[in-house]
Amino acid sequence: MSGEKIYEGVFAVHKPQGVSSADVVRTLQTHFNPSTLFAPWLADERARRARESTYQRKRRRTQRLDVKIGHGGTLDPLATGVLVAGVGKGTKHLNEFLGCTKQYETVVLFGAETDTYDRLGKVVRKAPYEHVTREMVEKALEQFRGKIMQRPPIFSALRVNGKKLYEYAREGKEPPIEIKERPVEVTDLRILEWYEPGTHEFKWPEVEAEGEEKAVAEKLLAKEDQLPVVERQAEGEGEGEASAKRKSPPAEDATEEKVAADGDAESAPSAKKQKVAEGEAAPVAPAEQETSSDAPKAEAEEASESKPPSQPQPAAVKITMTVSSGFYVRSLAHDLGKAVGSCGLMSSLVRSRQAEFELHPDKVLEYKDLEAGEEVWGPKVQRFLEDWEEKRLARPSSPRSPKN
């Protein structure tokens, strides 16, 4: 293989939903290891290892020879979009992408919050949402722009005393120290689309937290409620989350799902039973109307019955933002819900840009291309790595990290 070009560098993959960042790396290795494109890299690495000392060779004896791959910033399984990957010596440049700016698009769904602050978690509590409007959200977003202090999610991979926060939460334990706020910066924070109730398919999780896990989550969330991190009084409302919970949803809009959603978790079961009883009584109404001489009323009842039931669904909003390193979009969704006197959770997330890598078909490797075979992904990856090498050589040697 001597004399053949060795391809190394950095490129971007379009990560699909439901796949972890580590899974993406393993999948890339699965396809890169037997490929023609990376055969010279493997041959060169094999020869380099053969030149190592006896001690080094023994230490590597049980190690597989894989194409060296890493990623430059984790994306949650829920998220899709740009995942920066490094191959060979390109992995040494991945730290440069941890401190760069990133652009995201997220959908925030109001009315409920989970232990993870997104729709993959378990519902911890719910709050009324009928009062939430686009104008209210526009106003609330003002407090999240610029340089702000943000508290990471209680269910995150941050380590406290050598243990990840989500490990404490899953064990039903409180972290031994308070989760501190961190300075972050947010630019270009704006609404892309507003979804009125009944116009979208975003839903709360069906599973609710229980037992010690719920108790710990509620206790930590209650602590947050007492902190002046986010101004909760939205313009025209002025009551905040605590009083918002005492509001009752309009009776004419109530359905089994909605009553359960708007009440506290403890009151949900009885609300469901009441609605079932209402649903069972409803078919009796037409028989009673047959004895009535009030024809217009009967026609109105028939027209009402012919209408589909209203969807017990809160509003949602799609937001775009450019943020600094260390920013949690889940925390923004969580805090935004509080800022409008309700609850909020992240229903979807797309990383549309990381440094110079943008979510564009010509600039990222589509994950599905890997299954299509090397004849599809090979030329693309080769071009991406050649472009990276060309740009790297053209850069001044002093800057150590991407600035945009």
DAUR-V203751 format. One record per run of one state. SS is the DSSP state (@ for helix, = for strand, . for the rest). FROM is the first residue (numbers start at 0). LEN is the number of residues. If there is no record, write none. Layout:
ss from len
SS FROM LEN
SS FROM LEN
This chain:
ss from len
. 0 8
= 8 7
. 15 5
@ 20 13
. 33 5
@ 38 12
. 50 3
@ 53 6
. 59 9
= 68 3
. 71 8
= 79 8
@ 87 10
. 97 4
= 101 9
. 110 1
= 111 3
. 114 3
= 117 1
. 118 4
= 122 4
. 126 7
@ 133 11
. 144 1
= 145 6
. 151 7
= 158 2
. 160 2
= 162 2
@ 164 6
. 170 10
= 180 15
. 195 12
= 207 1
. 208 2
@ 210 15
. 225 14
@ 239 5
. 244 6
@ 250 3
. 253 2
@ 255 7
. 262 2
@ 264 18
. 282 1
@ 283 6
. 289 5
@ 294 12
. 306 9
= 315 8
. 323 5
@ 328 11
. 339 4
= 343 11
. 354 2
= 356 2
. 358 6
= 364 2
@ 366 6
. 372 1
@ 373 21
. 394 10
